[in-house]
C-alpha cells in the first residue's frame, strides 16, 4: 500500500506526549506511532459491534478480599455462556491474578469485562480481544 504524506499541527504538550510514547513503546518514529494509534482506535470501534470474538479478561486484586473472588464467581455464573475457562494465580504476596478466557459477541464481552473490572477493590483489570470469525 502506498504511503501518503500530510502535515499535522499539535500543541507543544501533545507533541511531547507523542515523543514520549514513541520512545517508551519503541516505535521507530512518530509516523509509526500515529499509524499504531489510528489502527488501535479503528480496532476498538469494531469491538462495539456484534462480531464474534475470543478474548481474555485479566484482573489483579488483593487476595485477602474474599468478597472480590466471590463477586467474580457470581458474575461468571451469570454469564457462563461467555466463559470458556477461568483460573487464579497467586503472583505475589497478597496479589491474585484472575484470568477468564471468553468467547462471544464483542459487545457482550465488553459489558462482561466492564462488570468484572469495576468490582470495588480491583487493582487492575483489562480485556483483550481478537476476532474469532
DSSP file (Angstrom, degrees, kcal/mol; ACC not computed):
  #  RESIDUE AA STRUCTURE BP1 BP2  ACC     N-H-->O    O-->H-N    N-H-->O    O-->H-N    TCO  KAPPA ALPHA  PHI   PSI    X-CA   Y-CA   Z-CA
    1    1 A X              0   0    0      0, 0.0     2,-0.1     0, 0.0     0, 0.0   0.000 360.0 360.0 360.0 132.8    0.0    0.0    0.0
    2    2 A X        -     0   0    0      1,-0.1     2,-0.3     0, 0.0     0, 0.0  -0.436 360.0-126.3 -72.6 140.8    1.4    3.4   -1.0
    3    3 A X        -     0   0    0     -2,-0.1     2,-0.4     0, 0.0    -1,-0.1  -0.659  17.9-154.9 -86.4 143.2    2.1    5.9    1.8
    4    4 A X        -     0   0    0     -2,-0.3     2,-0.3     2,-0.0     0, 0.0  -0.952   9.7-141.0-115.9 138.6    0.6    9.4    1.7
    5    5 A X        +     0   0    0     -2,-0.4     2,-0.3     2,-0.0     0, 0.0  -0.757  26.8 162.0 -99.3 145.5    2.3   12.3    3.4
    6    6 A X        -     0   0    0     -2,-0.3     2,-0.3     2,-0.0    -2,-0.0  -0.977  34.7-110.1-154.1 160.5    0.4   15.0    5.3
    7    7 A X        -     0   0    0     -2,-0.3     2,-0.4     2,-0.0    -2,-0.0  -0.688  24.9-161.9 -95.4 148.0    1.2   17.7    7.8
    8    8 A X        -     0   0    0     -2,-0.3     2,-0.5     2,-0.0    -2,-0.0  -0.996   5.2-154.1-130.7 133.6    0.0   17.6   11.4
    9    9 A X        +     0   0    0     -2,-0.4     2,-0.3     6,-0.0    -2,-0.0  -0.934  21.6 172.6-108.4 127.7   -0.2   20.5   13.8
   10   10 A X        -     0   0    0     -2,-0.5     2,-0.1     2,-0.0    -2,-0.0  -0.963  36.2-106.5-133.2 149.1    0.0   19.8   17.5
   11   11 A X     >  -     0   0    0     -2,-0.3     4,-2.4     1,-0.1     5,-0.2  -0.382  41.4-109.5 -65.4 154.9    0.2   21.8   20.7
   12   12 A X  H  > S+     0   0    0      1,-0.2     4,-2.4     2,-0.2     5,-0.2   0.882 117.6  50.8 -58.0 -42.6    3.7   21.5   22.3
   13   13 A X  H  > S+     0   0    0      1,-0.2     4,-2.1     2,-0.2    -1,-0.2   0.898 110.9  48.6 -63.8 -40.0    2.5   19.4   25.2
   14   14 A X  H  > S+     0   0    0      2,-0.2     4,-2.3     1,-0.2    -1,-0.2   0.884 110.7  50.9 -67.4 -38.3    0.7   17.0   22.9
   15   15 A X  H  X S+     0   0    0     -4,-2.4     4,-2.6     2,-0.2    -2,-0.2   0.897 109.0  51.2 -64.8 -40.7    3.8   16.7   20.8
   16   16 A X  H  X S+     0   0    0     -4,-2.4     4,-2.2     2,-0.2    -2,-0.2   0.898 110.0  50.4 -62.9 -39.6    6.0   16.0   23.9
   17   17 A X  H  X S+     0   0    0     -4,-2.1     4,-2.4     2,-0.2    -2,-0.2   0.910 110.2  49.7 -64.2 -41.8    3.5   13.3   24.8
   18   18 A X  H  X S+     0   0    0     -4,-2.3     4,-2.6     2,-0.2    -2,-0.2   0.930 110.5  49.7 -61.4 -45.9    3.7   11.8   21.4
   19   19 A X  H  X S+     0   0    0     -4,-2.6     4,-2.2     1,-0.2    -1,-0.2   0.880 110.8  49.8 -62.5 -38.0    7.5   11.8   21.5
   20   20 A X  H  X S+     0   0    0     -4,-2.2     4,-3.2     2,-0.2     5,-0.3   0.912 110.5  50.5 -64.7 -41.9    7.4   10.1   24.9
   21   21 A X  H  X S+     0   0    0     -4,-2.4     4,-2.2     2,-0.2     6,-0.3   0.915 109.8  50.6 -60.9 -44.1    5.1    7.5   23.5
   22   22 A X  H  <>S+     0   0    0     -4,-2.6     5,-1.9     2,-0.2     4,-0.5   0.931 116.4  41.0 -59.0 -47.0    7.4    6.9   20.6
   23   23 A X  H ><5S+     0   0    0     -4,-2.2     3,-0.8     3,-0.2    -2,-0.2   0.942 116.6  46.4 -69.4 -49.1   10.4    6.4   22.9
   24   24 A X  H 3<5S+     0   0    0     -4,-3.2    -1,-0.2     1,-0.2    -2,-0.2   0.843 117.9  41.9 -65.8 -34.6    8.7    4.4   25.6
   25   25 A X  T 3<5S-     0   0    0     -4,-2.2    -1,-0.2    -5,-0.3    -2,-0.2   0.397 110.7-117.7 -97.4   3.1    7.0    2.0   23.2
   26   26 A X  T < 5 +     0   0    0     -3,-0.8    -3,-0.2    -4,-0.5     2,-0.1   0.758  51.3 164.1  73.5  26.7   10.0    1.6   20.9
   27   27 A X      < -     0   0    0     -5,-1.9    -1,-0.2    -6,-0.3     3,-0.1  -0.481  42.4-131.1 -74.1 150.0    8.5    3.0   17.7
   28   28 A X  S    S-     0   0    0      1,-0.1     2,-0.3    -2,-0.1    -1,-0.1   0.829  79.9 -20.2 -69.6 -31.9   11.0    3.9   15.0
   29   29 A X  S  > S-     0   0    0      1,-0.1     4,-1.6    -7,-0.0    -1,-0.1  -0.947  74.6 -84.2-163.5 177.8    9.4    7.3   14.5
   30   30 A X  H  > S+     0   0    0     -2,-0.3     4,-2.8     1,-0.2     5,-0.2   0.877 120.4  58.4 -63.4 -39.3    6.3    9.5   15.0
   31   31 A X  H  > S+     0   0    0      1,-0.2     4,-2.5     2,-0.2    -1,-0.2   0.918 105.6  48.8 -59.8 -43.6    4.6    8.2   11.8
   32   32 A X  H  > S+     0   0    0      1,-0.2     4,-2.2     2,-0.2    -1,-0.2   0.903 112.3  49.1 -63.1 -40.7    4.8    4.6   13.0
   33   33 A X  H  X S+     0   0    0     -4,-1.6     4,-2.4     2,-0.2    -2,-0.2   0.904 111.0  49.2 -65.8 -41.7    3.3    5.6   16.4
   34   34 A X  H  X S+     0   0    0     -4,-2.8     4,-2.4     2,-0.2    -2,-0.2   0.907 110.1  51.3 -65.3 -41.7    0.5    7.6   14.8
   35   35 A X  H  X S+     0   0    0     -4,-2.5     4,-2.7    -5,-0.2     5,-0.2   0.928 110.4  50.0 -58.2 -45.0   -0.3    4.6   12.5
   36   36 A X  H  X S+     0   0    0     -4,-2.2     4,-2.6     1,-0.2    -2,-0.2   0.926 110.9  48.4 -59.6 -46.4   -0.4    2.3   15.5
   37   37 A X  H  X S+     0   0    0     -4,-2.4     4,-2.2     2,-0.2    -1,-0.2   0.887 112.4  48.1 -64.3 -39.4   -2.8    4.7   17.4
   38   38 A X  H  X S+     0   0    0     -4,-2.4     4,-2.4     2,-0.2    -1,-0.2   0.934 113.5  46.9 -66.2 -45.8   -5.1    5.0   14.4
   39   39 A X  H  X S+     0   0    0     -4,-2.7     4,-2.4     1,-0.2    -2,-0.2   0.891 111.9  51.3 -63.4 -39.3   -5.2    1.3   13.9
   40   40 A X  H  X S+     0   0    0     -4,-2.6     4,-2.4    -5,-0.2    -1,-0.2   0.921 110.3  49.2 -62.6 -44.1   -5.8    0.7   17.6
   41   41 A X  H  X S+     0   0    0     -4,-2.2     4,-1.9     1,-0.2    -2,-0.2   0.913 111.4  49.0 -62.0 -43.6   -8.7    3.2   17.5
   42   42 A X  H  X S+     0   0    0     -4,-2.4     4,-1.6     1,-0.2    -1,-0.2   0.903 111.4  49.6 -63.5 -41.4  -10.3    1.5   14.5
   43   43 A X  H  X S+     0   0    0     -4,-2.4     4,-1.1     1,-0.2    -2,-0.2   0.910 109.2  51.8 -64.6 -42.1  -10.0   -1.9   16.1
   44   44 A X  H  < S+     0   0    0     -4,-2.4     4,-0.3     1,-0.2     3,-0.3   0.869 107.1  53.1 -64.7 -35.5  -11.6   -0.7   19.3
   45   45 A X  H >< S+     0   0    0     -4,-1.9     3,-1.5     1,-0.2    -1,-0.2   0.869 103.5  57.6 -65.7 -35.4  -14.5    0.8   17.4
   46   46 A X  H >< S+     0   0    0     -4,-1.6     3,-0.9     1,-0.3     5,-0.4   0.809  95.2  65.5 -63.4 -28.8  -15.0   -2.6   15.7
   47   47 A X  T 3< S+     0   0    0     -4,-1.1    -1,-0.3    -3,-0.3    63,-0.2   0.650  85.6  72.8 -70.2 -12.3  -15.5   -4.1   19.2
   48   48 A X  T <  S+     0   0    0     -3,-1.5    -1,-0.3    -4,-0.3     2,-0.2   0.033  92.0  73.7 -87.7  28.5  -18.6   -2.1   19.6
   49   49 A X  S <  S-     0   0    0     -3,-0.9    58,-1.4     2,-0.1    -3,-0.0  -0.451  97.9 -94.1-123.8-165.4  -20.4   -4.4   17.1
   50   50 A X        +     0   0    0     56,-0.2    -3,-0.1    -2,-0.2    -2,-0.1   0.097  68.6 137.6-107.4  23.2  -21.7   -7.9   17.1
   51   51 A X        -     0   0    0     -5,-0.4    55,-2.2    54,-0.1     2,-0.5  -0.378  61.2-112.2 -63.7 145.6  -18.7   -9.7   15.7
   52   52 A X  E     +A  105   0A   0     53,-0.2    80,-2.7    54,-0.1    81,-0.8  -0.721  47.4 175.3 -81.4 125.4  -17.8  -13.0   17.4
   53   53 A X  E     -AB 104 131A   0     51,-3.1    51,-2.2    -2,-0.5     2,-0.4  -0.916  27.5-141.1-131.0 155.3  -14.5  -12.5   19.3
   54   54 A X  E     +AB 103 130A   0     76,-2.8    76,-2.6    -2,-0.3     2,-0.3  -0.869  36.5 153.7-108.8 149.5  -12.3  -14.5   21.6
   55   55 A X  E     -AB 102 129A   0     47,-2.6    47,-2.8    -2,-0.4     2,-0.4  -0.956  37.3-121.7-162.2-179.9  -10.7  -12.8   24.5
   56   56 A X  E     -AB 101 128A   0     72,-2.4    72,-2.5    -2,-0.3     2,-0.6  -1.000  13.1-152.6-136.8 133.7   -9.1  -12.8   27.9
   57   57 A X  E     -AB 100 127A   0     43,-2.8    43,-2.3    -2,-0.4     2,-0.5  -0.944  15.0-164.3-106.5 120.5  -10.1  -10.7   30.9
   58   58 A X  E     +AB  99 126A   0     68,-3.0    68,-2.3    -2,-0.6     2,-0.4  -0.894   9.8 177.7-105.2 132.1   -7.2  -10.1   33.3
   59   59 A X  E     -AB  98 125A   0     39,-2.4    39,-3.4    -2,-0.5     2,-0.5  -0.998  12.5-164.2-135.7 131.7   -7.9   -8.9   36.8
   60   60 A X  E     +AB  97 124A   0     64,-3.2    63,-2.3    -2,-0.4    64,-1.6  -0.966  25.0 155.7-113.7 130.5   -5.4   -8.3   39.6
   61   61 A X  E     -AB  96 122A   0     35,-2.3    35,-3.0    -2,-0.5     2,-0.6  -0.950  50.1 -84.7-148.6 167.2   -6.8   -8.0   43.1
   62   62 A X  E >   -A   95   0A   0     59,-0.6     3,-1.8    -2,-0.3    33,-0.2  -0.646  33.0-150.2 -75.7 117.2   -5.9   -8.3   46.8
   63   63 A X  T 3  S+     0   0    0     31,-2.1    -1,-0.2    -2,-0.6    32,-0.1   0.682  91.9  69.7 -67.4 -16.8   -6.3  -12.0   47.7
   64   64 A X  T 3  S+     0   0    0     30,-0.5     2,-1.4     1,-0.2    -1,-0.3   0.703  81.0  82.9 -71.0 -18.5   -7.2  -11.1   51.3
   65   65 A X    X>  +     0   0    0     -3,-1.8     3,-1.3     1,-0.2     4,-1.1  -0.667  56.1 175.9 -88.9  85.6  -10.5   -9.6   49.9
   66   66 A X  H 3> S+     0   0    0     -2,-1.4     4,-2.2     1,-0.3    -1,-0.2   0.757  74.4  68.4 -63.5 -23.8  -12.6  -12.8   49.7
   67   67 A X  H 3> S+     0   0    0      1,-0.2     4,-2.1     2,-0.2    -1,-0.3   0.831  96.6  53.7 -64.4 -30.8  -15.6  -10.7   48.6
   68   68 A X  H <> S+     0   0    0     -3,-1.3     4,-2.5     2,-0.2    -1,-0.2   0.948 109.2  46.2 -68.7 -48.5  -13.8   -9.9   45.3
   69   69 A X  H  X S+     0   0    0     -4,-1.1     4,-2.1     1,-0.2    -2,-0.2   0.898 113.7  50.0 -60.2 -41.0  -13.3  -13.5   44.5
   70   70 A X  H  X S+     0   0    0     -4,-2.2     4,-2.2     2,-0.2    -1,-0.2   0.899 110.7  48.8 -64.9 -41.2  -16.9  -14.3   45.4
   71   71 A X  H  X S+     0   0    0     -4,-2.1     4,-2.4     2,-0.2    -2,-0.2   0.900 109.2  52.5 -67.7 -40.0  -18.2  -11.5   43.3
   72   72 A X  H  X S+     0   0    0     -4,-2.5     4,-2.4     1,-0.2    -1,-0.2   0.929 110.1  49.4 -58.6 -45.0  -16.1  -12.6   40.3
   73   73 A X  H  X S+     0   0    0     -4,-2.1     4,-2.2     2,-0.2    -2,-0.2   0.910 109.7  51.0 -61.5 -43.1  -17.6  -16.1   40.7
   74   74 A X  H  X S+     0   0    0     -4,-2.2     4,-2.1     1,-0.2    -1,-0.2   0.930 111.1  47.8 -59.8 -46.3  -21.1  -14.7   40.8
   75   75 A X  H  X S+     0   0    0     -4,-2.4     4,-1.4     1,-0.2    -1,-0.2   0.909 110.9  51.4 -62.7 -42.4  -20.6  -12.7   37.6
   76   76 A X  H  < S+     0   0    0     -4,-2.4     7,-0.2     1,-0.2    -1,-0.2   0.872 108.7  50.7 -64.8 -36.3  -19.1  -15.7   35.8
   77   77 A X  H >< S+     0   0    0     -4,-2.2     3,-1.2     1,-0.2    -1,-0.2   0.909 108.9  51.9 -65.9 -41.1  -22.1  -17.8   36.8
   78   78 A X  H 3< S+     0   0    0     -4,-2.1    -1,-0.2     1,-0.3    -2,-0.2   0.798 121.9  32.6 -63.3 -28.8  -24.4  -15.2   35.4
   79   79 A X  T >X S+     0   0    0     -4,-1.4     3,-2.3    -5,-0.2     4,-0.8  -0.108  75.3 136.2-119.5  33.4  -22.5  -15.1   32.1
   80   80 A X  T <4  +     0   0    0     -3,-1.2    -1,-0.1     1,-0.3     3,-0.1   0.710  64.8  66.6 -61.6 -21.0  -21.4  -18.8   31.9
   81   81 A X  T 34 S+     0   0    0      1,-0.2    -1,-0.3    -3,-0.2    -2,-0.1   0.736 106.1  43.6 -69.7 -20.4  -22.3  -19.0   28.2
   82   82 A X  T <4 S+     0   0    0     -3,-2.3    21,-2.3    -6,-0.2     2,-0.5   0.659  96.5  88.1 -95.0 -19.1  -19.5  -16.5   27.5
   83   83 A X  E  <  +C  102   0A   0     -4,-0.8    19,-0.2    -7,-0.2     3,-0.1  -0.719  42.3 174.0 -90.7 120.6  -16.8  -18.0   29.8
   84   84 A X  E    S-     0   0A   0     17,-3.2     2,-0.3    -2,-0.5    18,-0.2   0.848  70.2 -26.1 -86.9 -41.9  -14.6  -20.8   28.3
   85   85 A X  E     -C  101   0A   0     16,-1.4    16,-2.7     2,-0.0    -1,-0.4  -0.980  54.9-159.2-162.7 163.9  -12.4  -21.1   31.3
   86   86 A X  E     +C  100   0A   0     -2,-0.3     2,-0.3    14,-0.2    14,-0.2  -0.990   9.5 178.6-150.6 153.2  -11.0  -19.2   34.3
   87   87 A X  E     -C   99   0A   0     12,-2.2    12,-2.9    -2,-0.3     2,-0.4  -0.989  18.2-141.4-151.1 154.3   -8.0  -19.5   36.6
   88   88 A X  E     -C   98   0A   0     -2,-0.3     2,-0.4    10,-0.2    10,-0.2  -0.969  15.4-171.8-120.4 137.7   -6.5  -17.8   39.5
   89   89 A X  E     -C   97   0A   0      8,-2.7     8,-3.5    -2,-0.4     2,-1.0  -0.995  22.3-136.5-129.5 132.3   -2.7  -17.4   40.0
   90   90 A X  E     +C   96   0A   0     -2,-0.4     6,-0.2     6,-0.2     3,-0.1  -0.789  28.2 175.2 -90.5 105.7   -1.1  -16.0   43.1
   91   91 A X  E     -     0   0A   0      4,-1.0     2,-0.3    -2,-1.0    -1,-0.2   0.672  60.2  -9.1 -93.3 -19.4    1.5  -13.7   41.6
   92   92 A X  E >  S-C   95   0A   0      3,-1.2     3,-1.8     0, 0.0     2,-0.4  -0.962  98.1 -56.1-163.3 172.4    3.0  -12.2   44.8
   93   93 A X  T 3  S-     0   0    0     -2,-0.3     3,-0.1     1,-0.3    -2,-0.0  -0.413 126.3  -0.9 -61.1 115.7    2.3  -12.0   48.5
   94   94 A X  T 3  S+     0   0    0     -2,-0.4   -31,-2.1     1,-0.2   -30,-0.5   0.297 110.9 103.7  90.6 -10.5   -1.3  -10.7   48.7
   95   95 A X  E <   -AC  62  92A   0     -3,-1.8    -3,-1.2   -33,-0.2    -4,-1.0  -0.897  47.0-168.5-113.6 136.7   -1.9  -10.3   45.0
   96   96 A X  E     -AC  61  90A   0    -35,-3.0   -35,-2.3    -2,-0.4     2,-0.6  -0.959  11.4-150.5-121.3 138.3   -4.0  -12.6   42.8
   97   97 A X  E     -AC  60  89A   0     -8,-3.5    -8,-2.7    -2,-0.4     2,-0.5  -0.946  13.4-164.9-106.4 117.7   -4.3  -12.7   39.0
   98   98 A X  E     -AC  59  88A   0    -39,-3.4   -39,-2.4    -2,-0.6     2,-0.5  -0.903   4.9-169.8-103.1 130.2   -7.6  -13.9   37.8
   99   99 A X  E     -AC  58  87A   0    -12,-2.9   -12,-2.2    -2,-0.5     2,-0.5  -0.981   5.1-174.2-124.5 122.8   -7.8  -14.8   34.1
  100  100 A X  E     -AC  57  86A   0    -43,-2.3   -43,-2.8    -2,-0.5     2,-0.5  -0.973  13.7-150.8-115.6 126.5  -11.0  -15.6   32.3
  101  101 A X  E     -AC  56  85A   0    -16,-2.7   -17,-3.2    -2,-0.5   -16,-1.4  -0.851  27.1-174.9 -94.2 128.8  -11.0  -16.8   28.7
  102  102 A X  E     -AC  55  83A   0    -47,-2.8   -47,-2.6    -2,-0.5     2,-0.3  -0.862  21.4-171.1-130.6 157.3  -14.1  -15.7   26.9
  103  103 A X  E     +A   54   0A   0    -21,-2.3     2,-0.3    -2,-0.3   -49,-0.2  -0.970  39.9  81.1-148.3 130.6  -15.9  -16.1   23.6
  104  104 A X  E    S-A   53   0A   0    -51,-2.2   -51,-3.1    -2,-0.3    28,-0.1  -0.982  78.7 -23.5 166.3-168.5  -19.0  -14.2   22.3
  105  105 A X  E  >  -A   52   0A   0     -2,-0.3     4,-2.3   -53,-0.2     3,-0.3  -0.429  59.8-120.9 -67.1 143.3  -20.2  -11.0   20.7
  106  106 A X  H  > S+     0   0    0    -55,-2.2     4,-2.5     1,-0.2     5,-0.2   0.887 112.6  52.8 -53.9 -43.9  -17.8   -8.1   21.2
  107  107 A X  H  > S+     0   0    0    -58,-1.4     4,-2.3     1,-0.2    -1,-0.2   0.906 109.1  49.9 -60.0 -41.6  -20.5   -6.1   22.9
  108  108 A X  H  > S+     0   0    0     -3,-0.3     4,-2.6     1,-0.2    -1,-0.2   0.918 112.1  46.5 -64.4 -43.6  -21.2   -8.9   25.4
  109  109 A X  H  X S+     0   0    0     -4,-2.3     4,-2.8     2,-0.2    -1,-0.2   0.878 111.3  51.8 -68.3 -36.6  -17.6   -9.4   26.3
  110  110 A X  H  X S+     0   0    0     -4,-2.5     4,-2.6    -5,-0.2    -1,-0.2   0.929 111.9  46.5 -63.6 -44.3  -17.0   -5.7   26.7
  111  111 A X  H  X S+     0   0    0     -4,-2.3     4,-2.2     2,-0.2    -2,-0.2   0.910 113.2  49.5 -64.1 -42.3  -20.0   -5.5   29.1
  112  112 A X  H  X S+     0   0    0     -4,-2.6     4,-2.5     2,-0.2    -2,-0.2   0.938 112.1  47.8 -61.0 -47.5  -18.8   -8.6   31.0
  113  113 A X  H  X S+     0   0    0     -4,-2.8     4,-3.2     1,-0.2     5,-0.2   0.914 110.3  51.9 -61.0 -43.4  -15.4   -7.1   31.3
  114  114 A X  H  X S+     0   0    0     -4,-2.6     4,-1.0     1,-0.2    -1,-0.2   0.909 111.0  48.3 -59.4 -41.9  -16.7   -3.8   32.5
  115  115 A X  H  < S+     0   0    0     -4,-2.2    -2,-0.2     1,-0.2    -1,-0.2   0.916 116.5  42.3 -65.3 -42.8  -18.8   -5.5   35.1
  116  116 A X  H >< S+     0   0    0     -4,-2.5     3,-1.2     1,-0.2    -2,-0.2   0.914 115.3  47.1 -71.9 -42.9  -15.9   -7.6   36.4
  117  117 A X  H 3< S+     0   0    0     -4,-3.2    -1,-0.2     1,-0.2    -2,-0.2   0.604 104.3  62.2 -79.4  -9.1  -13.2   -4.9   36.3
  118  118 A X  T 3< S+     0   0    0     -4,-1.0    -1,-0.2    -5,-0.2    -2,-0.2   0.368  71.2 126.7 -95.9   6.1  -15.4   -2.4   38.1
  119  119 A X  S X  S-     0   0    0     -3,-1.2     3,-1.9     1,-0.1     2,-0.1  -0.430  74.9-102.2 -61.7 132.5  -15.7   -4.5   41.2
  120  120 A X  T 3  S+     0   0    0      1,-0.2    -1,-0.1    -2,-0.1     3,-0.1  -0.375 107.2  28.2 -60.4 127.7  -14.7   -2.4   44.2
  121  121 A X  T 3  S+     0   0    0      1,-0.4   -59,-0.6    -2,-0.1     2,-0.3   0.303  79.5 139.7 103.7  -7.3  -11.2   -3.3   45.3
  122  122 A X  E <   -B   61   0A   0     -3,-1.9    -1,-0.4     1,-0.2   -61,-0.2  -0.528  38.5-159.9 -68.0 131.2   -9.9   -4.5   41.9
  123  123 A X  E    S-     0   0A   0    -63,-2.3     2,-0.3     1,-0.3   -62,-0.2   0.892  71.3 -11.6 -77.4 -42.2   -6.3   -3.2   41.5
  124  124 A X  E     +B   60   0A   0    -64,-1.6   -64,-3.2     2,-0.0    -1,-0.3  -0.980  61.7 179.6-159.2 144.9   -6.3   -3.5   37.7
  125  125 A X  E     +B   59   0A   0     -2,-0.3     2,-0.3   -66,-0.2   -66,-0.2  -0.993   4.6 172.4-150.0 146.9   -8.4   -5.1   35.0
  126  126 A X  E     -B   58   0A   0    -68,-2.3   -68,-3.0    -2,-0.3     2,-0.5  -0.991  20.7-144.6-156.1 144.7   -8.2   -5.4   31.2
  127  127 A X  E     -B   57   0A   0     -2,-0.3     2,-0.4   -70,-0.2   -70,-0.2  -0.946  13.3-169.8-110.5 131.5  -10.0   -7.1   28.3
  128  128 A X  E     -B   56   0A   0    -72,-2.5   -72,-2.4    -2,-0.5     2,-0.3  -0.986  13.6-178.8-118.2 131.7   -8.0   -8.3   25.3
  129  129 A X  E     -B   55   0A   0     -2,-0.4     2,-0.3   -74,-0.2   -74,-0.2  -0.921  16.6-174.0-132.5 156.1  -10.0   -9.4   22.3
  130  130 A X  E     -B   54   0A   0    -76,-2.6   -76,-2.8    -2,-0.3     2,-0.0  -0.986  40.3 -98.9-145.0 140.4   -9.4  -10.8   18.8
  131  131 A X  E     -B   53   0A   0     -2,-0.3   -78,-0.3   -78,-0.2   -84,-0.0  -0.351  32.0-171.2 -61.5 134.0  -11.9  -11.5   16.1
  132  132 A X              0   0    0    -80,-2.7   -79,-0.2   -28,-0.1    -1,-0.1   0.449 360.0 360.0-108.4  -3.6  -12.8  -15.2   16.1
  133  133 A X              0   0    0    -81,-0.8    -1,-0.1     0, 0.0   -80,-0.1   0.464 360.0 360.0 -82.1 360.0  -14.9  -15.4   12.9
